[in-house]
Amino acid sequence: MTKRYEPIDPSRLKTFSIDERGHRVALEAMAKLPLAGASVSEWLDALPSFLGAVEFRAVVDAIVAARTADRPVVLAMGGHVVKVGCGPIVIDLIERGIVTALAMNGATAIHDFELACAGQTSEDVGDTIRDGRFGMVGETARFFAEAAALGAQEEIGLGAAVGRMVAEGGLPHADVSMMAAAHRAGIPATVHVAVGTDTVHMHAQADGALVGQATMIDFRLACSVVADLGAANLGGAGGVWCNVGSAVMLPEVFLKAVAVARNLGVDLDAMVTANFDMMGQYRARLNVVQRPPRPGHGHQVIGHHEILLPLLRQAVIDRLTGGKP
């Protein structure tokens, strides 16, 4: 039997006043209009209190609180950070004592070295993959084979070896190297490698044992850095881990480092995490923003590195200095 339906009678609906309803948008959250010549900090305060603006301000505040409390601020970076010209931003943050440790994948270190060596990097893969030239630059392969050997044999790790070799090797553009800046500042800079993911692994001089030993040292060093992200005192600010442009490698490294630290009894409840990328990535969201930190202590900011990182730098400096140069 077919059931017959009649239109509802809307006059029977019950209504109530707008004053009785909960709301997610209110006038006080609207954008302000900063005056001409406003500082970056004033401009940041004028943003609407929604979504990405709230997340970005929270990261700025967490970094300022961390450095004020002498807690670490770590930048974990994929290669794109270097390829869009943000190396000088990172170097300045290191030299100002705002960034206290670096973590990166192999590609980031390769691009950093090539800029220091040749003033240019990032080949056209679509062009060189067709004729067998992709990844076959000799200078880069030799450098990283030597760095792996140094890092393993002197037990300093791959990142420290790269930083020392760039800083002390007389390269013509060493001043643009983040790794060299970390070496000069004496801060940890770790390189996390999966064998076969980097062009330098294709070459005859690549030694898997040395690469593995050097990057294992770096992983254990990164575990020590992560273990220091808790608060120095009860109720104090924690350190900040910022994942910038790494979709898989560094989020996985971070998750394991958190597991090691907590297994050793470290309290990381005050730690703050952030993910900066051009789109939301599954591993970064879960392994950086959601799983490791306490609820409300993980933040995701979507946007281009070449815009977000300069803005982050200036906002943090303005907050720390009160707008003074």
N, C-alpha and C positions, 0 to 999 in steps of 0.2 A: 504494500500500500504506500502511495506517495504522500509524504507529509506536506501540509500546506503551511506556509509562513506568511505572517502579516508584518508590515513595517512596524517598528517599535514606536511608542508614543513618547517623544522626548519631553513632554510636559510633566512626566512622572519623575524625571531626573532630579536628584537632590543637589543643590549648590551650596557653596560656603564662601566666606569672604577671602579675598586675596591675603588679608592680614593673618589668616589662620594657616596659611600654607608655608611649608619650608621652601627656601630658594637657594639656588646655587650661584646666582649672579646678582650683584647689588652695586649701587652707585660707587661705593668706596673702592671697588675693585677696578673701576674704569681707568683707562689710560689718562695720565696727566700730560700737560703740555709744557715741557721744560723751556726755559727762556733761552734765547740765543746765547751761545758761549757757555752753556752748562757743561759741567764736568761729566766724565763718563759715569761716575758714581751717581750724580744727580739724574742723568739720562736713564740709568738703570732703574733707579727708584721710580721713575715716571712710567715705566712699562706697565701694561695691564697686569693685574694679579691673577693670571690664568696660565695653565698648562706650561709651555716651555719657558716663559718668563719666570714663573715661580721656581721651576727646577734650576734654571740658570742662576738666579739669585741665591738659591740654597747652596749651590756648589761654591760660589764666590764667598759666601759667608763661612762655609765650612773650611775653606782654604785659609781665610784670614784667621779664623779661630784656631786652626791647627798651628799655624806659624807663630801666632801670639803665645800659644802654650808650648812652643818648641816641640811640636809633633811633626812627623814626616809628611811630606806631600810628594807622591810618586806619579810620574807620567809614564804610562805603559802605551807604547806607540807602534802602530803599523807603518809600513813604508810610505803610505800616502801623505803622512804628515810632512815628510821631507820633500816629497815630489811636488807639493803645492806651496813650497817656499816658507814653511813655518819654522825651519831650523833656528833662525835668529831670534824668534820669539822664545823658544825653549832655552837657548843659550842665555838670554837676558834674565829669564826667571831663575836659572841656575846661579848666575853671577850675583843676583840680588838675594840669594839665599831663600827663595820662595819654593823652588823645586829642589828636593833633597835627595832624590833617587830617580834613575831612569830604568825602564825595562823595555825591551824591543825584540822583535823577531829578526831573523837573519836579513831579510830584505831591507829593513830600516838601516841596519848597520852598513850594508853594502852601499846604499844610496848616500849615506852620510860620508863614507870613505871616498866614493867617487867624486863627490862635490869637492872634498878637500884636496883630492889628487889632481883632478882635471877641470874643476869648475863647472862640470856638467854631469848629468846622469840620466837614467831612464831611457833605454833604447826603444825603438819602434819594433815591438815584438811581431806585429803583423808583417813587417818587412823582412826581419832577419830570421824568423822561424822557417821560411820557405827555402832558404839556400844554405842552411846549416851553420850560419854565423851567430845565431841567438846564444847569448851567454858565454861566448868564447873570447872575451876580452882577457888577455894574459895578465895585465897588471893587477886586476881585482882578484883573480884566482890565486896568484902568487902571494898577495898580501894576506888573504884570509887563511891560506895554508900556514903561513908563518905565524899569524896571530893565534891559530889553534894550537900550534906547537908551543908557543910561548905561554899561552894560557894554561895548557895542560902541564907542561914540564915545570913551570915555576909555581903552579897551583894558585894562580891568581884569577883564573876564569877567562872566558872569551871576551867579555865586555871590557875588562880592565886592560887586557892585552891590546885590543883595538884602540882604546883610548890613549894608551901610552905610545903606541906606534905612530898614531896620527899626530899627537901633540909633540913628540920628540923626533919625528922622522923627516923634518924639513919639507913637508908637503907645501906646495905654493898657496893653498887656500885653507890651511889648517884652522884659521880663525872662524870658519863657518861650520866647523864640526861640533855637533852636540857631544860626541864621545870624547873629543879632546877637551871640551869645556868641563865635562864631568871629571876627567882626569885632573885637570888643573884645580878644580874645586875640592877634590878628594872625596867625591860622593860615589855611591855605588851606581854602576851602569851595567846591567846584565843583558846578555843576548841569548835568546831561547830559540834553538835550532831544531827542526825536524829534518833528518837526513833525506836529501832528495828534493827538498822544497826550494833550494837556492841555486842559482846558476853556478856558483863556485864549487858545488858538489860534483859537477860533471867532469871536472878536470883531473888529470892523472895525479897531481900532487895532493889532492884532497885525501886526508887520512881519517877514516871514520872513527877510529879509536881515539885519536887526538881531538877531533871535533866533539865527539860524545863526552869525553872526559872534561873538556873545557866548558861545555855548556851545562854539564851536570854540576860543576862547581858554581856556575851562575844560578842554577835553580836553587841550590841550597842557600846561596847568598840572598836570593829573592825571598826565600822562606824567612830568613832572619829579618829582612826589611818589613815584611808583612807582619811578623810577630811584634814589631814595634809600633803598629798602627793603633794600639789601644791607648786609653787615657793614661797620662803619667800619674794622675791622682784621682781619687774617687770623685765622680761627678764632673771631671774635667773634660776638655775637648779631646777628641781622638784625631788620628791622622787621616789622610785622604788618599785614596787610590783612584786615579783617573785613567780609564781605558779610552784611548783615542785612536779610533780607526783600525782596531784589530778585531776581526769577526770571530775567530776561532782560537788561534794559538795562545794569545795572552790571556783571554778569559779562562781558558783551561789551566794555564799555569797558575793564575791567581787562585782559582778554586782549590787546587791541590796545595798551594802554599798556605791558604787559610786552614785547610784540613790539618796540615802539619802543625801549625801554630796552636790550634785549639787542642790537638792531641797532646801537646806538650803543656797544656794547662793555661795558655794565654787567654786573657779576657779581651775580646775584640768588640765588645758591645758598643763602645764609643766610636768605632771606625765608621767613616763615611766613604761611600763609593759613588763613582759617576761614570757614565758612558757617553762619550761624544762621538757621533757618527752621522753620516748623511742619510742613513735609514736605520730603523730598528732591526737589529740582528738577534737571532734566537739565542745563541750562546752568550753573547755579551749581556743580553737582558737577564737571562737566568743566572749566569755564573758571576756577574759583576753586580748587577743592580738588585736582584731579588733574593737569591739564596744566601750569600755570605753575610750581609749586614742585617742589623735589626730593622724591623718595619719602620719606614720613614727615613732611614739613613742611606737609601740608595736612590740615585737620581739619573734620569736619562734626558739628554739634550740632543735634539736632532738638528743637524745643520752642517754647513760646509766648514771644514777645518780652517780654511784660509780666512773665514770671517769670525768663527767662534773663538779660535785661539788668540788672535790679537785682541779681541774684545775681552776675553777672560783675563788676559795679562793686564790690560789697562784698568779693568774694574778692580782687580785684586790690589794693584799698586795704589789706586786712589783710596781704597778702603784702609790700607795699611798706613798710608802717609797722610791721610786727611786731605788729599787733593794737592799736596805740595809736590814739587818736582823731585 
